[in-house]
Amino acid sequence: MIYGDKRAQNMSKTSLVTIQREIGRSVAVVRKRNRLTQQALARLLKTRQANISRIERGMQNLSLDLLVRLDNALGLGYSILFRRSGKRKR
């Protein structure tokens, strides 16, 4: 990305938000399939329920550490965290 290129910066920001939302949806679906409450998942991850809520709504930046802990707690497999929903644009 070229510094100062506002289009490139806006596209990067949009992509980040989209990825956060997709990961959040995946976490919520798998958590519910495993019949876990947000509070129970928070205890497994040693975090607060409010953080789980923000993750599921795509409003929380995730560290690599938290992604790995989510994977371990839910058995997601890394591919589900990064799968894209819908059709890809070409």
N, C-alpha and C positions, 0 to 999 in steps of 0.2 A: 504494500500500500504506500502510495506517495503521500507524505505528510502535507496537509493543507488541501488535499483533494476531498472536498466535502461529500461528493457522491460515493466515493469508496468508503469513507468513514460511515456514512449512513447505511450502506449495504452491509457492512460488517456488523453494525449494531443490530440491524434487522435480522441478520442470520443468527446472531447470538440469542436474541429473544425467541426466535423460532425454535432453535435447538433446545433451549431451556424449557419451553412449553411442551415439546415432544417428549423430552425426558420425564418431565413432571407427569404427563398423561400415562406414560409407561409405568412409572412408579405407582401411581394411584391404582391402575388396573391390576397390577400384580399384587399389591398390598391387599386389595379387596379379595382377590382370588385366594389368597392365603389366610383370609378371614382375620386380618390384623387391623386394629384401630390405628389411627395416627399416633395416639399416645403409646401404644404397645411398640410400634415401629421406632418411635423416638427413644424409648427405653433401650431397645436393641442397639441403636446407633449412638447412644449416650449424647443425645441432643434434646431439644425441647419440641413439643408438639407444634408450636407455632412455626418452627423451621420446616417441619414436614409439610405443613399446610402451604407455606410459601413455595417449597419445592414443587409440590403437586400443581400449583397454580402457575408455575413458570416464572416466579418472581424472585427466586433465590439463585444467586451465582453459586455454582457447585465447585468445590475444590476437587482435585483428583482423589484426595484422601476420602472425602465423603462419597464420591462415586464408587470407590472400591468397597467402602463399608456398606453402601446400599446393595451392591452386587452380592456381597457375602451374606447379608441379612435376608435378602429376598431370593437369592439364587437366580438372579435375572440373566446372567450371562451378559457380557459386554455388548453383544450385538443388539440386544433389545433396547439398551440405553441409547444407541445411536441410529436405530432404524428410522427411516423417514416415512412419514405417512403420506398417502396420496401418490399421485404420479409425479415423476421428475420432469422438470422443464428441460427442454432441449433447445 
